[in-house]
């Protein structure tokens, strides 16, 4: 569930250089969040026939970017909207590869940087506050579907959400899943060495793009009422969950009441998927759900394609997670091709235009 990048790595996540675009426009916008008391930084991708400055979204010292035209005009059609929620310790541009593919397939895509769980701003204390992430996503839906410009291009009856890792937890809750704090505490007792539970006991965090020392975090101190509240947003009509976190915390009775199509995707072959994100039982408990696995991949396969020398660079700066390590038979670009097809097929079949 965790993907924490070192302070040195975070420093290189800078403005992308120019590159070729493929009929996809992108904009960086600010959306006011009354709950956060601040603006949300949101990246939007969309189909566009217009030409403008060519950029490679997310390109940096470690990762390859995805091509787009910055601030290009939006195609004048009412299109489905897909919200993206990144993994813990990542950010919106880390999902540019799938956002670009979705835009090319005819979707408008919006992804926020979730404060408190994004690159350079991530702490164990903020990580379990799923209700903040769900509010971010619901706030974006409201803003875009009521905005004078964006609302002309968005079909608000066709809204979906794609979440990865901790973002998958938020997507689950938007669909109607509810979590049990005691169950999550017990999970971290039983699986204390899992990535997410180690994060809570590791004593480190990130603020202002620098690593900081923090006390060991006790999950029992989480606001129980907020953690267990319903965060369902009835405007969400479809959800795709890739390695969703909090798997052990969701209550069976809440899963059984979810009434929208859910597509669960696990990264890894049978027997290799960590219990923290294994979703086969979730798919069985949700009435309208499908489940699939992407063989010869792992949790980090959802991150952007790494540059050739990225693994050596990461190890040289002390990064402990195998972010760019080649550990399977398939390269990441090949895995992404399979994921693009699975995700686009899921949304095209569940967010069909009304007759």
N, C-alpha and C positions, 0 to 999 in steps of 0.2 A: 504494500500500500504506500510505502514511502519511496521517494526518489529525491534525496537531498543533495544538492550540488554545493561544492566548496565555494568559499568566498572568491578565490581566484577564478574559478569557473564562471561564477556569476558576473564577474567584471567584464567578461568578454561577450556577454549577451547584449550587444549594443545595436545601434541602428544598422540595418542591413544595407549592403552595397547594391548598385544597379545590376539588373539581370533581365533576361527575357521573360515576358509575360505571355499567357495563353488565354486571352479573352476573359480574364478574371480581374475584377476591380477589388481594391481593398481600401479601407479607411480606418483611421484611428479616431475614435470619438470618446467623449466624456459623458457619462450618464449619472445624474445626481441620485444618490441613495440617501434617503432620509434616515434609514436604519443605521447606516454606517456613519452618517454625519460628514460625508465626503463624496467626491465624484468617483465613479468606477471607471477605470481605464478599459475600454472595450475595443477589440479589433473586429471589423466586419469584412466579410468576403461576399462577392455577389457576381452574377453573370453581367458582363459588360462588353459591348461592341466598340466602345470608345478607346482611343489611344491617349496615353498620358505618360508620366514618368515611370520607367520600368524599375521594379524593385524585386528583391529576393527576400521574402518575409521569413525572418528567423535565421538568416545566414550569419554565422559567427565563427570563431576560432575552432569550435567543436563540431557544429552541425551544419549540414547543407540546408539552404533555404528553399522556399517554394515560390515560383514566379507569379507575379501579379502586376497590374497597373495601378499605381497609387492615385487615389481620388478620381478615378475614372467615373463617367456617368453610369447610372443604374439603368438596366434595361426596363422599359415601361411595361412590365407584366406583373400580375399578382402571383407571386411565387411562395412556396412553403418556406417557413423559417425553421432553422435548426440551431439550437443553443448548444455550445460546447462548454464543458467544465473540465479543466485540466487537472492533472494529478497533483498531489501535495508536493510542494517544492519546485514546481514547474511554473509555466505561464502560458498565456493564450497563444503566443507565436510558436510555442512548442508543438501545437496541433495544426500548424499551417499546412502541412502536407495533406492532411485529410480534409481540412477546410477548403483548400483549393480544389480538390477533387469533387467535393460536394457542390461547390459553386459552378464548376464546369458541368455538373449534372443537372443544374437548374434550381439550386437551393440558395437562399440567402442564409448566411451563417454568421453568428455573433458569438464572440467568446470574451469573457472578462478575465482580468487578472484578479484573483480572489485575495483581498487583503488578509494578511495573517498566515496564509498558506501558499504564498507565491515565492518565486525566486528572490532571494535577498530580504524577504520579509516573511519568515516562517518560524513558528515556535510550537513546541509540544502543547502548550496551554491553548493555543488557538485552533489546533488541528481538529479536535472533536466537535467544534462548533458548526455542525453541518447546517443548522438553521440559518447561519449567516450566508453560506453558499447558496442555499435554496432561495433566500431572499434576493441575493444578487441576480439570480437568473430570472426570477419573477419580475423584478424591477426592470430588467432589460426588455422583457416581453411587453410590459405596459408602456415603456417609453417608445419603443420602435413602432408599436401598433397604433400609437396616438400621435406620433410625430408627423407633421404636415408633409415632409418629404418621404420618409420611409414607409409610412402607412399606405401610400399609393402603390407600392411594389410588394407588399406583404399580404398574403392570404391568412388572416388570423384564425381561420378554421383549420389550418394545417400547420401546427407547431409541434416540433419534435425536440428531443434532447439527446445528446451523445455525451456520456461521461466516462472518463478513464480513471481507475483507481479511486482516490478520494472523490473525484468528480463523478464516478459511478455511484458512490453513496448518495451524493446530492441528487443525481438523476433518479435513483430509486425512490427517494423521498418525495420528489416532485410528482412521481407517478402514484404515490399513495402508501409506500412502505413506511413503517414506523419502527424505531429502534428501542431496545431495552438496555438501559445503562448497566444494570446488574449482569446481564448476559455478556456485555462487552468487557466488563471488569473481569469476569470469570474467564473469558477467552484469553485475556492478557496474563492471567495467572497460569493457565494451562499451556499457553504458547508464548512464554516470556521471551523466547529467542527469535520470534518472528520480526520482520522488518519494522512493522508499525509499532509493536510493543517495545522494541528496543529504542525506538525514537522517543517514547515517553520516559524511558529510564536513562537515556543517554547523556543528559545534562548539557546539551548543546542546542542552539537555535541560530536564527539569522535576523539581523536588523540593519537597515541602511546598507545592505549588500556586504555586511561583515559578519563573521561568525562570532557568537557571544556564548558565554557560559550561563546556563539556566539551572535552577534546582530540578531534581527529579520530580516529574509530574505525576500526581496521584489521580487516576481517572475517577476516583470516587468524589473528587472535588468538582467535577463537571456539574453544571446546573441541570439537575435531573429532569425537571419539568420541561425545559427548553429542548434537551436532548431527545425526549420521548414525545414531544408534541407532533401533531400532524402538520406537514409542510406541503401537502398536496396542492397542486395547481391544476384546476380542471381544464385549463387551456392547453395543457400538454396532451397530445393525441398519440404519441409514439415515443418509445425510449429504447436506446441502444446502450448497453452496459458492457464495457470492456474491462475485465478484471476488477469488478467493483469491490471497494473496501467495505468494512463493517459487516461482512458476510454473516458472521456469527451473531450479530446483534439484532437483526431484523426479526420481528415477531411473525409467526406463521399465520395468525389470524389476519394481520394487516396485508400480508402478501396475497392471501386468498380473496381479498376484496378488490384488488387492482383490476380495472376493467379496460385497460388499453393494451395494445400489442407491446410486448417486451422482447427484445433480442439480446440474449446473453452470449458474450464471446470471451472465452478464456484463452490466454496466451500460453501454449505449452501442450505437450503430449500427455496422454494418460499416465498418471503417476508422478508427473513432474510439476504440477500446478500447486503452488502454496495454498495451504488451508485457509489463509487469510483472504483469498480472493476466489477460491473454488466455488463456482456458481451453479453447478448442475442441480443441486437440491433447490436452490432459489427458483430455477426455471420450472421445476416440478410443482412448486407450491403456488406459482402465479398462473392463473387460468389461461391467459392468452400469451404464452411465452414459447420461444424457441431457444435452443441451446446448441452451440457449436464450439469447437476447439480449433486453434491454429497450430498445427503440429510443428515441431522443431523451432519453437520460438520461446521467448521468456518475457517477463514483465517489462523489461526495458525495451523490448522490440517496438513498443508503441511510440517511443521517442523518435525524433527526426533521424534521418540517415546520418551517420557519423562520417567525418572527413577521414582520409586515409591515416593520418598520424594522430588522430584524436585520442585513441586509447593510450598511446605512449605519453602524450601530453598530460592527460588526466592523472595517470600514475605518477608523473613527475611532480605534480602539485599536491599529491597526497589524497586524491579522491579514492574513497574506499569502495564505492558501489561500482559494479561492472557495467557502467553506462554504455560504453562502446566496445566492450570485450566480445570478440567473436567466439561464442561458446556452442553454437549449433551449426548444423550442416547448411542452413540457409542464410543468405545475407539479408540485411534488414530491408533493402529495397524490394526484394522478392516477397518478403512477409507483408510489406505495405500493400503490394499489388493485391494480395489475397484479402487483406482487411478492407481495402477500398471497395472491392466488389461486394463483400459481405455487408458492409455498412450502407452503401448506396442502394443495393437491392432491398435491404430492410426498410429504408425510408421511402423508396419509390413504391413499395407495395403497401405501406401503411399510411402514407400521407397522400393518397390519390386525390386528384381533383374531384370536386363534387359533380355529379351528373346534372 
